Amino acid sequence: MFPWFYNSSNYHFPFSGAVKQHISPETDWFFGSITPNAGNAEIEKEIFYETASYGKQIGIITDVLLALLNEAGSSVLKDNPAVKQLKEISQKVEVIKSENQNTMQNEAKRSLDKLRKHYPESLKELLKDYDD
């Protein structure tokens, strides 16, 4: 007869069988991967969200270390490849931050220009919140 319907009891058309799917995002994957002997994941998570992200912490340490190296003036430390690499990384981070700031500023300006064009009174009200 029709070979594609042979043993049709095992064939499921789309949405005819079990289509249960878990779609909620898992956002705690990073902290769930901290092994128990590496620290307390709950404390790490609280510090990360409530105090300073790892990037912020590393940035502060980098700034302090580079400031100390500049003050020390030792050519031995300044010629160290690791110190040069740290300085390069620090400079790249600053470039990325600057580019991000410029992008955000340009996006904000475009939005404010659009608001001025279509709803000038709303723009005046909004800008009152930022008047210092």
Contacts in CASP RR format, 6 or more apart in sequence:
PFRMAT RR
TARGET T0000
AUTHOR 0000-0000-0000
METHOD contacts of the structure
MODEL  1
MFPWFYNSSNYHFPFSGAVKQHISPETDWFFGSITPNAGNAEIEKEIFYE
TASYGKQIGIITDVLLALLNEAGSSVLKDNPAVKQLKEISQKVEVIKSEN
QNTMQNEAKRSLDKLRKHYPESLKELLKDYDD
5 11 0 8 1.000
28 45 0 8 1.000
31 41 0 8 1.000
31 44 0 8 1.000
31 45 0 8 1.000
31 48 0 8 1.000
32 41 0 8 1.000
34 41 0 8 1.000
34 44 0 8 1.000
48 54 0 8 1.000
52 60 0 8 1.000
59 90 0 8 1.000
59 93 0 8 1.000
62 86 0 8 1.000
62 89 0 8 1.000
62 90 0 8 1.000
63 90 0 8 1.000
65 86 0 8 1.000
66 86 0 8 1.000
66 87 0 8 1.000
66 90 0 8 1.000
69 77 0 8 1.000
69 78 0 8 1.000
69 83 0 8 1.000
77 83 0 8 1.000
112 123 0 8 1.000
112 126 0 8 1.000
115 122 0 8 1.000
115 123 0 8 1.000
115 126 0 8 1.000
116 123 0 8 1.000
END
